[in-house]
Amino acid sequence: MSLRAFLLQITWVIFLPMNAHADVELIDLQSHKLEYKIQRNGVLDFKHLTNLSFRTSGFLQRLEVEEGDMLELGQEIARLDDTDLQANLYSAQASYRKASGDLKRAKELFKKKTVSEDFLELAIRDERNSKTNLELAKYDIESAVIVAPFSAAVVDRLVQPGELLPAGNPAYQVAALDDNYVVKLELTQDERRLVSLGDKAQVFFDVAKANNGQSVAAQITKITARADPVSGMFFIELTIEQAVPVGFAGQWVNVSINGRSEEEVFAVPFAAISKMKDLNVTMVEFRENSYQIIETRPLYIDQEFFYVTAASKSISLVSNGWHLLDLQH
């Protein structure tokens, strides 16, 4: 169901036949597209967080960085105790050297036809298995070190020195520094109805100088499907489309979202609202020599107007003199 259909469902009228009262003031409004501006404080945050872990198990020997440190690509940040891993490597190297020598002798003996083909195949298999074990031992040694896969900031350290860590258990949580910033903020239900994915916005890094300070372009890339059950607010996320000039995760920023509705609306001044209850407003329309009480829900509200869905190109509303009319509903 479209927003317009939803709003029309909650609109009702009562016709009160009478001629226009001489002392009743009317205001004529023309329908137009709603151009809105939503301004709200949000929080600069990382879009993606990455867990870094060892690819093998072992006791944690060293942690080189702490939360808040900056990492460079290839920088070593943690290491396991590799005493047992080095012993395994030496053993695997010795086994491979022996298997290689045995295979060489088996080939020479097979050429002289002093051993069977089965003997040669057994030597070949042993050499291959020992080579695989050697590669695994080398892999374990290489996997006992964590290096930064990209330039990043350390968000959290998840382990302590001396811990026995299983393979794949996260040791650090980091965030990339390039193209990884988003702004998170909350919108009301009415504001949520106005925005869509891809809408453009401006992000101001100095909240005290919103609309006058330094800003970057952004666009809405995420809108939650339902409101928070406690606050009733919808969470949205804006991806910043250029390098962040000055900012850090957790910093408050000001967001300005400018848009234009697809629906025609009337900009109703506060003076033309006879009553407001809950989320609905009551207006009195003069049409065809009669007054009609209209109750509807505004599409948007700013400091000057209530914006309501327009069912026609123009409308005449009572802006003063309700007390002179016998309106009951």
RODO-2510 file (C-alpha; in nm, 4 decimals, decimal comma):
residues 329
     n   res          X          Y          Z
     1     m     0,0000     0,0000     0,0000
     2     s     0,1361     0,3418    -0,0935
     3     l     0,1841     0,6167     0,1638
     4     r    -0,0820     0,8231    -0,0098
     5     a    -0,3336     0,5389     0,0116
     6     f    -0,2496     0,4967     0,3795
     7     l    -0,3055     0,8639     0,4536
     8     l    -0,6328     0,8747     0,2633
     9     q    -0,7577     0,5846     0,4718
    10     i    -0,7367     0,7898     0,7905
    11     t    -0,8875     1,1056     0,6376
    12     w    -1,2568     1,1689     0,7027
    13     v    -1,4909     1,4610     0,6408
    14     i    -1,8200     1,5994     0,7754
    15     f    -2,0164     1,8303     0,5470
    16     l    -2,1745     2,1325     0,7142
    17     p    -2,3919     2,3165     0,4548
    18     m    -2,3810     2,6950     0,4990
    19     n    -2,2664     3,0006     0,3102
    20     a    -1,9199     3,1415     0,3720
    21     h    -1,9308     3,3494     0,6907
    22     a    -1,8257     3,7076     0,6313
    23     d    -1,5980     3,7179     0,9359
    24     v    -1,4308     3,3817     0,8714
    25     e    -1,0845     3,4184     0,7228
    26     l    -0,9780     3,1724     0,4515
    27     i    -0,6390     3,0846     0,3118
    28     d    -0,5948     2,9429    -0,0382
    29     l    -0,3247     2,6820    -0,0870
    30     q    -0,1810     2,5274    -0,4028
    31     s    -0,0402     2,1752    -0,4126
    32     h     0,3297     2,1190    -0,4811
    33     k     0,6070     1,8673    -0,4292
    34     l     0,7378     1,8550    -0,0762
    35     e     1,0966     1,9702    -0,0467
    36     y     1,2164     1,8687     0,2949
    37     k     1,5285     1,8973     0,5034
    38     i     1,6071     1,6555     0,7837
    39     q     1,8859     1,7674     1,0137
    40     r     2,0044     1,5324     1,2840
    41     n     2,3167     1,4510     1,4832
    42     g     2,4751     1,1135     1,4112
    43     v     2,7862     0,9167     1,4996
    44     l     3,0839     0,8501     1,2753
    45     d     3,1695     0,4797     1,2897
    46     f     3,3492     0,2014     1,1047
    47     k     3,1422     0,0162     0,8473
    48     h     3,3294    -0,3145     0,8767
    49     l     3,5308    -0,4700     1,1588
    50     t     3,7760    -0,7556     1,0965
    51     n     3,8832    -1,0273     1,3402
    52     l     4,2481    -1,1318     1,3155
    53     s     4,3468    -1,4775     1,4387
    54     f     4,6223    -1,7373     1,4238
    55     r     4,5842    -2,0144     1,1664
    56     t     4,7340    -2,2669     1,4076
    57     s     4,6910    -2,3364     1,7789
    58     g     4,9438    -2,2604     2,0506
    59     f     5,0319    -2,0539     2,3565
    60     l     5,0315    -1,6784     2,3035
    61     q     5,3843    -1,5452     2,3481
    62     r     5,3736    -1,1779     2,2470
    63     l     5,1206    -0,9050     2,1769
    64     e     5,2803    -0,6133     1,9985
    65     v     4,9927    -0,3611     1,9858
    66     e     4,7080    -0,2397     2,2029
    67     e     4,3607    -0,0973     2,1495
    68     g     4,3802     0,2359     1,9689
    69     d     4,7126     0,1673     1,7953
    70     m     4,7472     0,2259     1,4220
    71     l     4,8715    -0,0637     1,2063
    72     e     5,0643    -0,0621     0,8804
    73     l     5,0304    -0,3264     0,6110
    74     g     5,2523    -0,6275     0,6957
    75     q     5,3245    -0,5177     1,0522
    76     e     5,3680    -0,8050     1,3021
    77     i     5,1162    -0,7691     1,5840
    78     a     5,1182    -1,1046     1,7701
    79     r     5,3201    -1,4272     1,7926
    80     l     5,2712    -1,7736     1,9418
    81     d     5,5341    -1,9712     2,1318
    82     d     5,6782    -2,1782     1,8463
    83     t     5,9125    -2,4065     2,0475
    84     d     5,7074    -2,7178     1,9730
    85     l     5,6447    -2,6001     1,6169
    86     q     6,0189    -2,5616     1,5557
    87     a     6,0778    -2,9116     1,6929
    88     n     5,8128    -3,0461     1,4561
    89     l     5,9805    -2,8634     1,1687
    90     y     6,3228    -3,0131     1,2473
    91     s     6,1672    -3,3600     1,2714
    92     a     5,9825    -3,3129     0,9421
    93     q     6,3007    -3,1919     0,7701
    94     a     6,4911    -3,4980     0,8930
    95     s     6,2130    -3,7322     0,7814
    96     y     6,2054    -3,5722     0,4392
    97     r     6,5827    -3,5979     0,3950
    98     k     6,5695    -3,9686     0,4890
    99     a     6,2722    -4,0366     0,2610
   100     s     6,4423    -3,8556    -0,0279
   101     g     6,7589    -4,0637     0,0191
   102     d     6,5573    -4,3861     0,0428
   103     l     6,3733    -4,3001    -0,2782
   104     k     6,7002    -4,2289    -0,4606
   105     r     6,8419    -4,5682    -0,3565
   106     a     6,5161    -4,7449    -0,4408
   107     k     6,5286    -4,6028    -0,7952
   108     e     6,8896    -4,7200    -0,8424
   109     l     6,8085    -5,0693    -0,7137
   110     f     6,4970    -5,0870    -0,9304
   111     k     6,7064    -5,0047    -1,2377
   112     k     6,9343    -5,2961    -1,1460
   113     k     6,6234    -5,5097    -1,0988
   114     t     6,7242    -5,6016    -0,7460
   115     v     6,3980    -5,4713    -0,5877
   116     s     6,0365    -5,5076    -0,6919
   117     e     5,8120    -5,2347    -0,8294
   118     d     5,6120    -5,2456    -0,5067
   119     f     5,9280    -5,1551    -0,3136
   120     l     5,9806    -4,8512    -0,5385
   121     e     5,6164    -4,7384    -0,5065
   122     l     5,6427    -4,7624    -0,1264
   123     a     5,9510    -4,5368    -0,1333
   124     i     5,7745    -4,2891    -0,3599
   125     r     5,4733    -4,2762    -0,1243
   126     d     5,6950    -4,2267     0,1825
   127     e     5,8798    -3,9402     0,0121
   128     r     5,5525    -3,7684    -0,0819
   129     n     5,4078    -3,8068     0,2684
   130     s     5,7226    -3,6703     0,4305
   131     k     5,7217    -3,3750     0,1914
   132     t     5,3587    -3,2999     0,2823
   133     n     5,4419    -3,3153     0,6531
   134     l     5,7325    -3,0773     0,5963
   135     e     5,5067    -2,8287     0,4173
   136     l     5,2557    -2,8491     0,7027
   137     a     5,5305    -2,7879     0,9588
   138     k     5,6446    -2,4801     0,7646
   139     y     5,2845    -2,3609     0,7414
   140     d     5,2430    -2,3942     1,1182
   141     i     5,5549    -2,1830     1,1740
   142     e     5,4284    -1,9127     0,9379
   143     s     5,0841    -1,9292     1,0987
   144     a     5,2230    -1,8643     1,4463
   145     v     5,2466    -1,4939     1,3574
   146     i     4,9699    -1,2422     1,2889
   147     v     5,0561    -0,9575     1,0540
   148     a     4,8315    -0,6666     0,9601
   149     p     4,6585    -0,7433     0,6271
   150     f     4,5988    -0,3711     0,5629
   151     s     4,6382    -0,0312     0,7253
   152     a     4,4022    -0,0370     1,0210
   153     a     4,3156     0,0794     1,3698
   154     v     4,3043    -0,1658     1,6595
   155     v     3,9491    -0,1616     1,7940
   156     d     3,9874    -0,4307     2,0608
   157     r     4,2417    -0,6782     2,1978
   158     l     4,0601    -1,0032     2,2750
   159     v     4,3306    -1,2203     2,4401
   160     q     4,6023    -1,2113     2,7051
   161     p     4,9674    -1,3295     2,6869
   162     g     5,0119    -1,6933     2,7889
   163     e     4,6660    -1,8074     2,6771
   164     l     4,6276    -2,1306     2,4812
   165     l     4,4541    -2,0259     2,1618
   166     p     4,2794    -2,2657     1,9252
   167     a     4,3326    -2,2052     1,5553
   168     g     4,0936    -1,9367     1,4304
   169     n     4,0264    -1,7888     1,7738
   170     p     4,0246    -1,4059     1,7302
   171     a     4,3112    -1,2208     1,8951
   172     y     4,2381    -0,8687     1,7698
   173     q     3,9489    -0,6787     1,6179
   174     v     4,0616    -0,4113     1,3736
   175     a     3,9040    -0,1640     1,1331
   176     a     4,0427    -0,0597     0,7966
   177     l     4,1192     0,3103     0,7686
   178     d     4,0468     0,3538     0,3977
   179     d     3,6887     0,3714     0,2629
   180     n     3,5485     0,2265     0,5844
   181     y     3,3607     0,5130     0,7501
   182     v     2,9841     0,5416     0,7829
   183     v     2,7498     0,7656     0,9785
   184     k     2,4776     0,6103     1,1925
   185     l     2,1724     0,7998     1,3105
   186     e     1,8073     0,7607     1,4063
   187     l     1,4940     0,8890     1,2342
   188     t     1,1356     0,9180     1,3511
   189     q     0,8582     0,7226     1,1847
   190     d     0,7477     1,0246     0,9816
   191     e     1,1031     1,1028     0,8716
   192     r     1,1545     0,7386     0,7765
   193     r     0,8631     0,7621     0,5323
   194     l     1,0395     1,0442     0,3485
   195     v     1,3801     0,8892     0,2865
   196     s     1,4940     0,6096     0,0559
   197     l     1,8113     0,4168    -0,0135
   198     g     2,0466     0,6237    -0,2250
   199     d     1,9253     0,9622    -0,0985
   200     k     2,2058     1,2173    -0,0789
   201     a     2,3191     1,3944     0,2377
   202     q     2,5880     1,6250     0,3721
   203     v     2,7909     1,5377     0,6809
   204     f     2,9333     1,8230     0,8893
   205     f     3,2173     1,7310     1,1237
   206     d     3,1833     2,0357     1,3454
   207     v     2,8382     2,0016     1,5051
   208     a     2,8570     2,3572     1,6378
   209     k     2,8993     2,4873     1,2820
   210     a     2,6423     2,2707     1,1065
   211     n     2,5722     2,3935     0,7508
   212     n     2,8637     2,6374     0,7704
   213     g     3,1627     2,4180     0,8513
   214     q     3,3529     2,1569     0,6541
   215     s     3,1350     1,8798     0,5119
   216     v     3,1557     1,5691     0,2926
   217     a     2,9001     1,4053     0,0663
   218     a     2,7249     1,0856     0,1736
   219     q     2,4301     0,8715     0,0739
   220     i     2,1874     0,6469     0,2587
   221     t     2,2962     0,2848     0,2150
   222     k     2,1058     0,1112     0,4948
   223     i     1,7643     0,1511     0,6580
   224     t     1,6417    -0,0889     0,9238
   225     a     1,3269    -0,2797     0,8380
   226     r     1,1639    -0,2084     1,1743
   227     a     1,1857     0,0495     1,4477
   228     d     1,3685    -0,0044     1,7728
   229     p     1,1084    -0,1487     2,0140
   230     v     1,2217     0,0785     2,2986
   231     s     1,2766     0,4151     2,1282
   232     g     1,0467     0,3675     1,8287
   233     m     1,3216     0,5137     1,6087
   234     f     1,4517     0,3771     1,2786
   235     f     1,8266     0,3382     1,2339
   236     i     1,9855     0,4445     0,9071
   237     e     2,3401     0,4293     0,7821
   238     l     2,5091     0,6692     0,5413
   239     t     2,8212     0,5794     0,3475
   240     i     3,0653     0,8654     0,3079
   241     e     3,1568     0,9098    -0,0573
   242     q     3,4995     1,0683    -0,0111
   243     a     3,7956     1,0696     0,2219
   244     v     3,7141     1,1770     0,5764
   245     p     3,9008     1,5066     0,6303
   246     v     3,9019     1,5172     1,0098
   247     g     3,7260     1,2541     1,2107
   248     f     3,7447     0,9440     1,4249
   249     a     3,5080     0,6604     1,5091
   250     g     3,2623     0,7626     1,7792
   251     q     3,2723     1,1320     1,6872
   252     w     2,9427     1,3222     1,6763
   253     v     2,8607     1,4748     1,3386
   254     n     2,5685     1,6707     1,1959
   255     v     2,3782     1,5245     0,9003
   256     s     2,1625     1,7222     0,6602
   257     i     1,9364     1,5208     0,4278
   258     n     1,7646     1,7235     0,1577
   259     g     1,4970     1,5627    -0,0561
   260     r     1,1842     1,6036    -0,2625
   261     s     0,8714     1,3907    -0,2296
   262     e     0,7040     1,2164    -0,5194
   263     e     0,3600     1,3132    -0,3880
   264     e     0,1818     1,6466    -0,4123
   265     v     0,1242     1,8162    -0,0761
   266     f    -0,0335     2,1228     0,0786
   267     a     0,1855     2,3322     0,3073
   268     v    -0,0658     2,4120     0,5812
   269     p     0,0386     2,6957     0,8174
   270     f    -0,0120     2,6460     1,1879
   271     a    -0,2912     2,9073     1,1811
   272     a    -0,5032     2,6775     0,9620
   273     i    -0,4931     2,3896     1,2103
   274     s    -0,7978     2,3901     1,4341
   275     k    -0,6965     2,0964     1,6493
   276     m    -0,4153     1,8480     1,6865
   277     k    -0,4515     1,5184     1,8691
   278     d    -0,1993     1,2357     1,8829
   279     l    -0,0497     1,2293     1,5329
   280     n    -0,3511     1,3746     1,3533
   281     v    -0,4441     1,7350     1,2714
   282     t    -0,7899     1,8832     1,2084
   283     m    -0,8541     2,1478     0,9412
   284     v    -1,1700     2,3107     0,8079
   285     e    -1,2072     2,3362     0,4302
   286     f    -1,4474     2,5705     0,2520
   287     r    -1,5728     2,4157    -0,0702
   288     e    -1,8922     2,4505    -0,2704
   289     n    -2,0508     2,6862    -0,0131
   290     s    -2,0009     2,4465     0,2745
   291     y    -1,7447     2,3773     0,5424
   292     q    -1,5863     2,0369     0,5758
   293     i    -1,3957     1,9118     0,8755
   294     i    -1,0884     1,7193     0,7611
   295     e    -0,8788     1,5108     0,9935
   296     t    -0,5573     1,3638     0,8582
   297     r    -0,2030     1,2782     0,9477
   298     p     0,0717     1,5138     0,8254
   299     l     0,3333     1,3721     0,5971
   300     y     0,5966     1,6053     0,7412
   301     i     0,6229     1,8951     0,9888
   302     d     0,8770     2,1732     1,0051
   303     q     0,8922     2,5020     1,1983
   304     e     0,6360     2,6727     0,9738
   305     f     0,4025     2,4194     0,8146
   306     f     0,2190     2,0924     0,8395
   307     y     0,2550     1,9119     0,5062
   308     v    -0,0459     1,6985     0,4182
   309     t    -0,1111     1,4849     0,1116
   310     a    -0,2993     1,6790    -0,1573
   311     a    -0,6026     1,5146    -0,3155
   312     s    -0,6599     1,8167    -0,5440
   313     k    -0,4659     2,1027    -0,7011
   314     s    -0,5904     2,3661    -0,4555
   315     i    -0,7754     2,4006    -0,1267
   316     s    -0,9313     2,6780     0,0838
   317     l    -0,8871     2,6424     0,4578
   318     v    -1,0230     2,8420     0,7494
   319     s    -0,7358     3,0261     0,9154
   320     n    -0,9402     3,2327     1,1635
   321     g    -1,2975     3,2410     1,2904
   322     w    -1,3707     2,8804     1,3855
   323     h    -1,5695     3,0104     1,6855
   324     l    -1,8197     3,1626     1,4429
   325     l    -1,8957     2,8240     1,2882
   326     d    -2,1094     2,5535     1,4389
   327     l    -1,8613     2,2711     1,3859
   328     q    -1,9212     1,9463     1,5693
   329     h    -1,7637     1,6070     1,5210
***
